[in-house]
Amino acid sequence: MGTRQGQGHRQPALSVNAVVMTILDLIKATVICGAFAFLIYSFPVLGQIVLIGCLSLLWLSYARKTIASLWRK
């Protein structure tokens, strides 16, 4: 069984700028990740506190979104 003309699988239209990562973006991400790694390696206790704090905030934000979506249903 075939599909009728015009009823095939359609891919969503994406802006080219939304999916392209420039070399400058890659350099910035590399420098930032390197700086974080250096700080965490140089100051392990402070690094652990910052990482645990950031991950906790991330978890709390997702938990808040999940609970809010459950309340709406």
TAQUI-V193554 format. One record per backbone hydrogen bond with DSSP energy under -0.5 kcal/mol. NH is the residue of the N-H (numbers start at 1). CO is the residue of the C=O. Records with the same first field share a line. If there is no record, write none. Layout:
NH->CO, CO
This chain:
7->4
14->12
18->15
19->15, 16
20->16
22->20
26->22
27->23
28->24
29->25
30->26
31->27
32->28
33->29
34->30
35->31
36->32
37->33
38->34
39->35
40->36
41->37
42->38
43->39
47->43
48->44
49->45
50->46
51->47
52->48
53->49
54->50
55->51
56->52
57->53
58->54
59->55
60->56
61->57
62->58
63->59
64->60
65->61
66->62
67->63
68->64
69->65
70->66
71->67
72->68
73->69
